[in-house]
């Protein structure tokens, strides 16, 4: 019900020309100092910056083991140096920094040797 009332009110505002006045009021509220103080206070209460840091840290921490696992799995299915593995490394080269890609490639080169020693 509330959505319909809001829709009717906006329609009436557009017809009477008061919609531009309310849009200007919204922009004035967005630019007000009190609004940004409330946003900052709420973000500190909810610990948004800390949670964002935790999320990015754990994502980064989990990303490389996941990539190693997936590429190792692909290595078992397609063999080392397969076309699929080369395409995947090529794709990673487009989205990863060069230093991180080098680390992944070096690790992948060592995996078959370690697996052969353990068998």
N, C-alpha and C positions, 0 to 999 in steps of 0.2 A: 504494500500500500504506500509506503513512504517514497519509494522510487517513482511511482506514478504522480504523486503530489509534487515532488521536486521537478519532474519533467514538465508538468503543467505550469508550474511557477516560472521555469526557465523560458517556456514558450511565450508566456505572457510578457516577460521582461523583454524578449526579443521583439515582440510586436510593439511594445510601448517605447522602446528605446532606452530603457533603464539598464539593459544588459551591459552596455559599455561603461556605465557608471559603476556597476558592481564589479566588472573586470578591472577597472582602475582601482577600486577599493582593494581587491585581492592583491594587485601588484604593490600597492602602498603597504599592505600588511606584510608582504614578503620582503620588502626592503626595510622594514622597521627594525630598529635595534632590539626591541623587546622580543620579537619573533626569533631572531638569531640567538638571543640569550636563552630562550626557552629550548630551542633546538639543541644548543650546546649542553645545557643542564640535563635534558632528557638523555642525550647520548652518553653523558658521563654516568648517569644513574644506571643505564642499561649496559654499560661497559662495552659499547660498540667497537671502539678502537682496539681494545684488548681481544675481543672475540674475533675481529677481523685478522689480527696478527696471529692468533691461535689457528684459525682456519687456514691461512696461507702457509704457516709453518708446517702443519700436519699434512696439507696437500703436497707440499714440496717434499716432505720427508717420505711420503708414501709413493710419490710419482716414480722415482728411479727404481726402487725394487719391483714395482709393477711392470715397468718397461723391460727390465732384465728378465722377469718371469715370463712375460709374453713373448719376448724374442727367443728365449730359450725353448719355450713350448713350440714356437714356430720352427725353431731349428730341428727339433725332434721330428716334426711332421714333414718338413721340406728339406732337411739336410742343411749343413753349414754352407754358406755362400750361395744359397739358392736365390732365384730371381725374386721371390717374395721377400726374403730378408733384405736384399739390396734395395728393393723399392721402399721398404719400411724405413731403412736407414736414410734413404734419399728424402723421404717425407720428413723424418725427424730433423734432417739438416735444414729444412725450410722453416721449422717452427722452434728449434732449440738454438741457444747460443753455441758458438763454435767450441768453446771449452767444454761445455756439457756434452755435446755430441762426441767429442774426442774421448771423453771419459766412458761413454756408453760403448763406443766402437772398441776401445782397448779392452773393456770388460768382456765384450762379446768374443773377442779374439782369444781371450784366456779361458773362457768357459769350456770349450771342447778339450783343451789340454788338461784341465783339472778333472773333467769327467773321465777322460781316458786313463789318468793316473789312478783314480779311485776304483775303476772297474777291474 
